[in-house]
Every structure is written in structure tokens, then in C-alpha cells.
Amino acid sequence: MTTHQIGSIPLAKVPAKQSKGAAKAAPEAIISQFQRDTAAIDAAPDPLLARIVLHMLALAVVLAVVWAIVVKLDRIVVAPGKITSQEATVFVQPLDTVMIKSVNVRAGDIVKPGDILATLDPTFAQADVGQLEARLASVDAQVARLEAEYNDRPYTPADAKDRNAALQFGLWRERQAQFRAQLQSYAEKIARVKASIVKNETDRSHLAERLKVVREIEGMRSSLAASQTGSKLNMLYATNDRIDIERTLVYNENELAANQHELKSLYADQDVYVQNWKSSAIEELVKQRTESDSLREQLSKARKREDLVKLEAPTDAVVLEVSPKTSVGSMAQPGEALFKLFPLGGGLETEITIDARDLAFVQVGDTVQIKLDAYPFTDHGALEGVVETISQDAFTDRNNPQTGTQPFYRARVRLTKTELRNVPAHFRLIPGMPLKADIKVGERRVISYFLRPILRGLNESMREP
């Protein structure tokens, strides 16, 4: 080994024979002597673990960007609301001012159709029904009597012991006697006039024959007087007899004409009497039939009022509320709701309020996840539904602290799933339950959440304020 010295720095002795690797490393070792202490660390290769972590971070960034571009998130509009019934709430109320006699249900009771909720005092209703029934029976008996008179047939009441029927039967007999007596009077007058006409016609025939004979006698005596064979006195007697018979014949013919005219007048008067009788009967019949129809309608209403003294449940329902005024002995006023019922037979739906700013995203047919406030969805699950209708105009409710003066829209959601898990056995959905509705209105890529602020900033920065 030989030792060389460069300047003042001695060099280590290097063996004469060295390997190629040692020869290559020697200059680096020499150079490293002139560098700072951290140079060896900087020149050392990166640790394998560091290189792996760096590559993994780069890959994670690339994957995150790809994921943000590819993956979509559901766009949700949250709207508060409540459970409602598809059928309107039933309010049971009296028709008239009446006293409450008994109350048979309480709030929370389940009732079926026909169940009696309360009974009202029936005194006035029963009195009205009795009065109308009596008036109707009287009018019906009068109608039956008038029909018999108009059709000229005997009046036979269905119940001879009925007071109204007996009264009308007596009246019918009196009127029939009066009618028959008047017709009999006309018949007698007509018979007398007919007899006079027959007598006049007989007398006219006899007078005509006598006039013929008297005229022959007058002619013969005139001939005798002209030939002075007979006396002129006898001729004048014959002429006087002719004139007397002619006068009697004329009087008879006038009397015959008068009797014939009187006969026609009697027939006309008889027809007028019969027609007036029938006209008065039919007018009275029409009047009484109208009265009968009116009484039947009034009686039907009165009987309905009598039935309504028992307030009955119209359908399967739950008694939601009983009015504080509904107590035995109190007076119920017309139209005052005594009971509030919720129908059980109808379906349920939800009514939600959508902020006006979110309305553009919500459409009919959007799916909805419904979370009841009373049953946390993490423990019991959620209901499901579909948006069925959206109001065509906005509303404001100053009394609602959630909305204030902000406009909102109402929407109805049809329930498609009503089952929850881990709920009590008696659980059922009740109208009025508050809820939150998550309306799925579409999808949005994750990267848009990062790009939107940037794009908005660029758009707003590239203009003059």
C-alpha cells in the first residue's frame, strides 16, 4: 500500500489492486469528505415505506377525484307536515235547539255505524209528528171522499171506526142527498115541461083539424050568402070561429116554442149544475192532494227530526273529542258540534308544507321518506309515500313560527308503506301526528359541490359591481 498526499491532506493508502466497485466508490467517498454532514442523508435513497405511502396518497387523490366525478348523491328536500285522513273529520251536531238527555261515549272510544253517541229530548219532535199525522189522516180521508164524489161512486172508508173517515162519510151522505135532490128537482121540472110540450103538440094537431073544418064551413056559408041562399050572420059566425081557432092555434104554437125553450134551458141548467158540482169537487180534490203531499213532506222531515234525537255514529270511527257543553240536561244549539269523530275506514295520507324556494325541485310522483317525530326512524324505521298533489298557489301563516311570513306550498303525499318496526301492539297512525318528509327530488354528482363555489366565484368576479 502506498500513501499519497495532496496539498496538506494525506490520502489513505490505496491497495494497488482494487475491485471495480471499490474504484467507483472511492471518488464519492473523497467528495463526501468536502460536504456538510447532511449531504450523506440527502444523497441516501428514499426509504421504501415513504415511497409506498407517497404513491398511495397520489392514488387516493386520483381515486377521490374519479369518485367525485362518478358518484351521485340523492338530492333531498325536507318538509314538515302531519298525518291526515283522506276522509274529512266527522262532526256530529243536532238539527234543532234541544236538551241533551244522555251521553253514551267518551273521547277515545271506538264506535261503529249506528252506535248511539247521545240521546236528545224527543218531546217536541214527537209532538210535531203526532200533529202532522193527525192532519194527514184528516186530509187523506177528505181526498178519498172527494175522489168518490168526482167519480160518482160510493164512498167506502177503509176503517169505518176511524173518526176522520166517519166524519167524511157523514159529509158524503149529506152532499149526495143534496146532489140527488137537486137532480130530482131538475128531473121533475123537465118532466112537467115535457108534458106541456106533449099537450101543446096534441092541441096543435086538434086545432089544425078544427081550423080545416071551420074554413070549409066558412067557405060554404060565404057561397050561400053570396047567392042569398044563406044569411050573412051565419057567414060571420063561421068567420069568427075561424079567427078564434087561428088565434088559439097561434097561442098554442107560441106556448109550444116557449116550453121547448124552457126544456133546453132546464137541460142546460142541469148540465151546468153537474159540471159545477164536479168542478168544485175536482178543485177541492186538487187542493187537498196538494195539502196531503205537503203534509207528507213535513211529516217525513218531522220523523227525520224524531230519528235525530238519537245521535248515531255514521261510520266506523274514533271519538276524538267531546264538546265540554255535552252534558246531561244542557241545551244543544243547532249546528253546534257535540262530537268530533275520526273515520277509521278511510285511508291516511300526509300533508306537508314545502318552502317556496324548494318548489322548483319537487314534482308530482317524487318518492318520499316520512319520519314520524313520535317514533325515531333509527329505532322504528320510516314510512314511504309518493307526492300526489301540490297546491297551485302559495300560502303564508303568520301564526306558525316555522314559516312566519315566508310563503310555502302545501302538498299531499299518498302513503305506500305504513309499517314500522318495534312499535307497541296498539300502534296506529292517527291524524295530526307531526313528521318530517324527505322528498327525493333527483341526484347530484359529488364534484359539483366543489365546483359550484368556484364557478360562482368566477362568474361573480368577472363583472363590474
C-alpha positions in Angstrom: 0.0 0.0 0.0 1.3 3.5 -0.9 0.5 6.8 0.6 -0.1 9.9 -1.4 -0.5 13.5 -0.2 -2.5 16.2 -1.9 -1.6 19.5 -0.5 -1.7 19.1 3.2 -4.2 16.4 3.3 -2.8 13.0 3.4 -4.5 10.4 1.4 -5.0 6.9 2.6 -3.1 4.3 1.1 -4.9 2.5 -1.6 -4.1 -1.0 -2.4 -2.6 -1.4 -5.7 -5.2 -3.9 -6.8 -8.9 -2.9 -6.1 -12.1 -4.2 -7.4 -14.2 -2.1 -9.9 -16.8 -1.4 -7.2 -14.2 -0.1 -4.8 -12.7 2.0 -7.5 -16.1 3.6 -8.3 -16.9 4.3 -4.6 -13.6 5.8 -3.9 -14.3 9.2 -5.6 -17.6 9.5 -3.9 -16.0 8.9 -0.6 -13.4 11.5 -1.3 -16.1 14.0 -2.4 -18.2 13.3 0.7 -15.3 14.5 2.8 -15.8 18.0 1.5 -19.7 18.2 2.0 -21.7 19.0 5.1 -22.9 16.3 7.4 -26.5 16.2 6.0 -25.3 15.6 2.5 -25.0 11.9 3.1 -28.6 11.8 4.3 -29.7 13.8 1.2 -27.8 11.5 -1.1 -29.1 8.4 0.5 -32.0 6.7 -1.4 -35.7 7.3 -0.1 -37.0 4.7 2.3 -39.2 2.1 0.6 -42.1 2.8 3.1 -42.0 6.5 2.3 -42.2 5.8 -1.5 -45.1 3.4 -0.9 -47.0 6.0 1.2 -46.4 8.7 -1.4 -47.7 6.6 -4.2 -50.7 5.6 -2.1 -51.6 9.2 -1.4 -51.3 10.1 -5.1 -53.5 7.1 -6.0 -56.0 8.2 -3.2 -56.2 11.7 -4.7 -56.8 10.3 -8.2 -59.4 7.9 -6.9 -61.1 10.6 -4.9 -61.4 12.8 -8.0 -62.8 9.9 -10.0 -65.2 9.0 -7.2 -66.4 12.7 -7.0 -67.0 12.6 -10.8 -68.7 9.3 -10.9 -70.7 9.0 -7.7 -74.0 10.8 -7.3 -75.8 11.7 -4.1 -79.6 12.0 -3.7 -81.0 15.5 -3.6 -83.4 15.7 -0.7 -86.0 18.4 0.1 -87.0 18.3 3.8 -90.6 19.4 4.5 -92.5 19.4 7.8 -96.1 18.1 7.9 -98.6 15.9 9.6 -100.7 12.8 9.1 -104.2 13.5 7.7 -107.2 11.4 6.7 -108.4 11.0 3.2 -111.9 11.3 4.6 -113.0 14.5 6.3 -113.3 14.6 10.1 -117.0 13.9 11.1 -118.7 16.5 13.3 -121.9 15.2 14.9 -124.3 18.1 15.7 -128.0 18.5 16.5 -130.5 19.9 14.0 -132.6 21.9 16.4 -132.3 23.5 19.8 -132.9 20.6 22.2 -132.0 19.3 25.6 -129.4 16.5 26.0 -131.0 13.5 27.7 -128.0 11.1 27.8 -124.3 10.9 26.7 -123.0 7.4 25.9 -119.4 7.8 24.7 -116.2 9.5 25.8 -113.1 10.7 23.9 -111.0 7.7 22.7 -114.0 5.3 22.3 -114.2 3.4 19.1 -117.7 3.4 17.6 -119.4 1.5 14.8 -122.2 2.7 12.4 -125.4 3.0 14.2 -123.9 3.3 17.7 -125.7 5.9 19.8 -123.4 8.7 20.9 -126.1 10.7 22.7 -129.8 10.9 23.1 -131.8 14.1 22.9 -135.2 15.0 24.4 -137.8 13.7 21.9 -140.8 15.7 23.3 -141.0 18.4 20.7 -140.2 16.1 17.8 -142.8 13.6 18.9 -145.4 16.3 19.3 -144.7 17.6 15.7 -145.0 14.1 14.3 -148.3 13.4 16.1 -149.8 16.7 14.9 -148.8 16.1 11.3 -150.0 12.5 11.4 -153.5 13.7 12.6 -153.7 16.4 9.9 -152.6 14.0 7.2 -155.2 11.4 8.3 -157.9 14.1 8.0 -156.7 15.3 4.6 -156.4 11.7 3.3 -160.0 10.9 4.4 -161.2 14.1 2.7 -159.3 13.2 -0.5 -160.9 9.7 -0.6 -164.4 11.3 -0.1 -163.7 13.9 -2.9 -162.5 11.1 -5.3 -165.7 9.2 -4.7 -167.8 12.3 -5.4 -165.9 13.2 -8.6 -166.1 9.6 -9.9 -169.7 9.3 -8.8 -169.2 6.1 -6.8 -170.0 5.2 -3.3 -167.6 6.3 -0.5 -166.5 3.2 1.5 -163.9 4.1 4.1 -161.2 1.5 4.8 -161.8 1.9 8.6 -165.3 2.7 9.5 -164.3 3.3 13.1 -161.8 5.9 12.2 -163.0 9.3 13.4 -161.9 11.2 10.2 -163.4 8.5 7.9 -166.7 8.6 9.8 -166.8 12.4 9.6 -166.2 12.3 5.9 -168.7 9.5 5.3 -171.4 11.6 7.0 -170.5 14.6 4.9 -170.5 12.5 1.8 -174.1 11.3 2.5 -175.3 14.8 3.1 -173.7 16.1 -0.1 -175.0 13.1 -2.1 -178.5 13.8 -0.7 -178.3 17.4 -1.7 -176.9 16.5 -5.1 -179.6 13.8 -5.7 -182.4 16.2 -4.5 -181.2 18.9 -6.9 -181.1 16.4 -9.8 -184.6 15.2 -8.8 -185.8 18.7 -8.9 -184.5 19.2 -12.4 -186.0 15.9 -13.4 -189.4 16.9 -12.2 -189.2 20.3 -13.9 -188.1 18.6 -17.1 -191.0 16.1 -16.9 -193.5 18.9 -16.4 -192.2 20.8 -19.4 -192.2 17.7 -21.5 -195.8 17.0 -20.5 -196.7 20.6 -21.5 -194.9 20.1 -24.8 -196.9 16.9 -25.5 -200.1 18.7 -24.6 -199.2 21.6 -26.9 -198.4 19.3 -29.8 -201.7 17.4 -29.3 -203.7 20.7 -29.1 -202.0 21.9 -32.2 -203.0 18.8 -34.1 -206.6 19.2 -32.9 -206.7 22.9 -33.7 -205.3 22.3 -37.1 -208.0 19.8 -37.9 -210.7 22.1 -36.5 -209.3 25.1 -38.5 -209.6 23.0 -41.6 -213.2 22.2 -40.9 -214.1 25.8 -39.9 -212.5 27.1 -43.1 -214.7 24.8 -45.2 -217.8 25.9 -43.2 -216.8 29.5 -43.7 -216.4 28.9 -47.4 -219.7 27.2 -47.8 -221.6 29.9 -45.8 -219.8 32.6 -47.8 -221.1 30.9 -51.0 -224.6 30.7 -49.6 -224.5 34.3 -48.5 -223.3 35.4 -51.9 -226.2 33.5 -53.6 -228.5 34.9 -50.9 -229.5 31.4 -50.0 -228.0 31.7 -46.5 -227.8 34.5 -44.1 -224.8 36.8 -43.7 -224.9 36.3 -40.0 -224.2 32.7 -40.3 -221.2 33.6 -42.5 -219.9 36.0 -39.9 -220.3 33.3 -37.2 -218.2 31.0 -39.3 -215.6 33.6 -39.9 -215.5 34.4 -36.2 -215.0 30.7 -35.4 -212.1 30.6 -37.9 -210.4 33.6 -36.4 -210.8 32.3 -32.9 -209.3 28.9 -33.8 -206.4 30.6 -35.7 -205.7 32.7 -32.6 -205.8 29.7 -30.3 -203.5 27.8 -32.7 -201.0 30.7 -32.7 -201.1 30.9 -28.9 -200.6 27.1 -28.7 -197.6 27.3 -31.1 -196.1 30.1 -29.1 -196.6 28.2 -25.9 -195.0 25.1 -27.5 -192.0 27.1 -28.5 -191.7 28.5 -25.0 -191.9 25.1 -23.5 -189.3 23.7 -25.8 -187.0 26.6 -25.0 -187.6 26.1 -21.3 -186.8 22.4 -21.7 -183.5 23.2 -23.3 -182.8 25.7 -20.5 -183.6 23.1 -17.9 -181.2 20.6 -19.5 -178.5 23.2 -19.8 -179.0 24.2 -16.1 -178.9 20.6 -15.1 -175.6 20.1 -17.0 -174.2 23.3 -15.6 -175.1 22.2 -12.1 -173.5 18.8 -12.6 -170.4 20.4 -14.1 -170.1 22.9 -11.3 -170.5 20.1 -8.8 -167.7 18.1 -10.4 -165.6 21.2 -10.9 -165.9 22.2 -7.3 -165.1 18.6 -6.3 -162.0 18.4 -8.6 -160.8 21.8 -7.4 -161.1 20.8 -3.8 -159.6 17.4 -4.6 -156.5 19.1 -6.2 -156.2 21.4 -3.3 -156.4 18.6 -0.7 -154.0 16.4 -2.7 -151.5 19.3 -2.7 -152.1 19.7 1.0 -151.6 16.0 1.5 -148.3 16.0 -0.4 -147.1 19.0 1.6 -148.1 17.3 4.9 -146.3 14.1 3.9 -143.1 16.0 3.2 -143.4 17.8 6.5 -144.1 14.5 8.3 -141.1 13.0 6.7 -139.0 15.9 8.0 -140.6 15.6 11.4 -139.9 11.9 11.5 -136.3 12.5 10.5 -136.1 15.0 13.3 -137.6 12.4 15.6 -134.9 9.9 14.5 -132.2 12.5 15.0 -132.9 12.7 18.7 -130.6 9.7 18.8 -127.2 11.0 17.6 -125.6 7.9 15.9 -122.2 7.3 14.5 -122.3 7.4 10.7 -119.3 5.1 10.2 -116.5 3.2 12.0 -114.7 6.0 13.8 -112.7 7.0 16.9 -114.2 9.7 19.2 -111.5 12.4 19.0 -113.3 15.0 21.1 -116.5 15.5 23.1 -117.6 19.1 23.5 -117.4 20.4 27.1 -121.0 21.5 26.7 -122.1 18.0 26.0 -123.6 17.0 29.4 -127.0 15.7 30.5 -129.5 18.4 30.9 -127.6 21.0 28.9 -129.2 22.7 25.8 -127.6 21.9 22.5 -127.8 24.6 19.8 -128.4 24.0 16.1 -125.1 23.4 14.2 -123.1 23.1 17.5 -120.6 20.2 17.2 -121.1 17.9 20.1 -118.7 15.1 18.9 -115.7 15.0 16.7 -115.1 11.7 15.0 -112.2 10.4 13.0 -113.3 7.8 10.4 -111.4 4.5 10.5 -112.5 3.1 7.2 -110.8 5.7 5.0 -107.1 5.7 4.1 -104.4 8.0 5.5 -102.1 10.4 3.8 -99.7 13.2 4.8 -100.0 16.9 4.3 -96.6 18.7 4.1 -95.5 22.3 3.6 -92.8 22.9 1.0 -90.7 26.1 1.2 -91.3 28.2 -1.9 -87.5 28.1 -2.6 -87.6 24.3 -2.9 -90.8 24.1 -5.0 -88.9 24.1 -8.3 -87.3 20.8 -7.4 -90.5 19.0 -6.2 -92.7 17.3 -8.7 -95.8 15.0 -8.5 -94.6 11.4 -8.4 -91.4 12.1 -6.3 -90.8 9.4 -3.7 -90.9 10.5 -0.1 -89.4 9.0 3.1 -91.6 10.0 6.1 -90.1 10.2 9.6 -92.5 10.4 12.5 -91.5 12.7 15.3 -93.0 10.4 17.9 -91.1 7.3 16.6 -87.4 7.9 15.8 -86.7 6.4 12.4 -83.4 5.0 13.6 -85.3 2.7 16.0 -88.6 2.2 14.2 -87.9 2.8 10.6 -89.8 5.3 8.3 -92.9 5.4 6.2 -92.8 5.7 2.5 -95.0 7.6 0.1 -95.4 9.4 -3.2 -96.2 13.1 -3.8 -99.7 13.1 -5.2 -100.7 16.8 -5.4 -99.1 20.2 -5.0 -101.1 23.4 -4.4 -101.2 25.8 -7.3 -100.7 28.9 -5.1 -98.6 29.8 -2.1 -99.7 30.3 1.5 -98.5 32.3 4.4 -99.2 31.6 8.1 -98.1 34.4 10.4 -99.0 32.3 13.5 -96.7 29.5 12.5 -93.2 30.1 14.0 -91.7 27.7 11.4 -92.9 29.6 8.4 -93.7 33.1 9.6 -94.3 35.4 6.7 -92.3 33.1 4.3 -94.5 31.7 1.5 -94.9 28.0 1.3 -96.9 25.4 -0.7 -99.0 22.6 0.5 -98.6 19.1 -0.9 -100.3 15.8 -0.2 -98.3 12.5 0.0 -100.0 9.2 -0.6 -98.6 6.5 1.7 -97.3 3.4 0.1 -95.7 1.9 3.2 -97.2 2.3 6.7 -95.4 -0.5 8.7 -92.9 0.4 11.4 -90.8 -2.0 13.5 -90.6 -2.3 17.3 -93.8 -0.5 17.9 -96.5 -1.3 20.6 -99.2 -3.7 19.7 -101.9 -1.0 19.8 -100.0 1.3 17.5 -101.9 3.0 14.7 -101.4 6.1 12.7 -103.5 9.0 13.9 -104.3 12.2 12.1 -102.3 15.1 13.4 -99.0 13.2 14.1 -96.1 15.6 13.3 -93.5 14.4 10.9 -90.6 15.3 8.6 -90.8 14.3 5.0 -87.6 13.7 3.0 -88.5 14.2 -0.7 -86.1 12.7 -3.2 -86.0 15.3 -6.0 -83.1 14.0 -8.0 -79.3 13.3 -7.9 -76.2 15.4 -7.9 -72.5 14.5 -8.5 -70.2 15.0 -5.6 -67.7 17.1 -7.6 -70.4 19.6 -8.2 -70.3 20.5 -4.5 -66.6 21.6 -5.0 -67.0 23.1 -8.4 -70.1 25.2 -7.8 -68.5 27.6 -5.3 -65.5 28.0 -7.7 -67.8 28.6 -10.7 -69.9 31.0 -8.7 -66.9 32.9 -7.6 -65.5 33.1 -11.2 -68.9 34.2 -12.5 -69.3 36.9 -9.9 -65.7 38.1 -10.1 -65.7 38.6 -13.9 -68.2 41.6 -13.8 -68.3 45.1 -12.6 -70.3 45.5 -9.4 
